[in-house]
Amino acid sequence: MSVPDSDVRSPSSAAQPVSAGIVTALVGFTSSFAVVLTGLTAVGANSAEAASGLLILCVTQALGMLWLSRRYRMPITLAWSTPGAALLAGAGTVGGGWPAAVGAFAIVGVAILLTGLWPRLGRAIAAIPSALAQAMLAGVLLPLCLAPVLALRDAPLAVAPVVLVWLVLQRYSTRWAVPAAFAAAGVVIAVSLVVGKVGLDASALLPGLVLTTPTWSWQALIGIAVPLYIVTMASQNIPGTAVMKSFGYEVPWRPAMLVTGIGTLVGAPAGGHAINLAAISAALSAAPTAHPDPWKRWRAAFTAGWAYLVLAACSAAVAALIAAAPVGVVETVAGLALLATLGGALASALADIREREGAVVTFLIAASGVSVLGIGSAFWALIAGLIVRTALHFRR
């Protein structure tokens, strides 16, 4: 998609993409940051390291958006890998602990870089049956999406207001349902802090990077890096290009992979697990609601980049607030944020009846959380699904 040299600006046309970009950033951040913090903590990060990861993810994706949207005059938006964060939450700690997880993040960055430089690698990922990749993702998401149910049973007074606000907004404004649920969770946390007379450490409210020297272990390579790369590519980058194409934009694949790969690699020591092309939230900046003129919608993504830099300054305070939350509240927000993703993954996994048996096996093993040889269930689920699929297709 080429862009003409002329780009006449009026006050009304300038305001529309700016507001769309701010909404893109706010929705993207508030709807899934709890999943990111949950995932980073699950693989061994302490509260400061998890806050650092959230900060660097905001910064790297913001810089990537600013450059890509300005350079190609397209509303190219980036995001952290929410499915990848959910995968981390299910993977748990591996041999080598947090430094090994950081090493796995760096490997994912290198793999994304190679995807941009070596087209065959991208084609190999695209060749993985979509049903199996989506079934693996659905299995990983299931325990997280069950969290609101369990939390509602164990702490109804703290969790019920969050669920109720989410349900009401689902009826009237789906886009803002999860951000509103987080706002309700913030009120619950504030009340608990006042009633419990517990203060927040002022130093924890200031953003800061905590660097970790990466180490490498084969458990982290197979149990974190491989499934994280597959999920990021299959559930974010490839669908992200499809979403953009539906609005008439052809994403420059190689530059996008190089930018996100470098961003992931640079952010890994600070705790960033992966950044990628936005998929669902991409429509907020690329749709006609961002601007009637498709040539001017790039400003929405450009504004979203600046908005993420502002949100980065608030990331430590948000992480500190989450750390002070009553038991079950954060898990509830994260689970509600992932319900739509779970529904989409299940629909894609079971859509083709010829792939259904392999997809069901993949889903069940991923959801089981079983760990063998220190490697999490996501990897074994994909292997088992491929074996079942191969056996059944050979029979047929």
Secondary structure, DSSP 8 states (H G I E B T S, - for coil): ----S-----HHHHHHHHHHHHHHHHHHHHTTHHHHHHHHHHTT--HHHHHHHHHHHHHHHHHHHHHHHHHHTS---EEE-HHHHHHHHHH---TTHHHHHHHHHHHHHHHHHHHHH-HHHHHHHHHS-HHHHHHHHHHHHHHHHHHHHHHHHH-HHHHHHHHHHHHHHHHH-GGGHHHHHHHHHHHHHHHHHHHHT----GGGGS-----------HHHIIIIIHHHHHHHIIIIIHHHHHHHHHTT----HHHHHHHHHHHHHHHGGGT---EEE-SSTHHHHHSTTT-SSGGGTHHHHHHHHHHHHHHHHHHHHHHHHHHTS-TTHHHHHHHHHHHHHHHHHHHHHHS-GGGHHHHHHHHHHHHHT--BTTB-HHHHHHHHHHHHHHHHHHH-
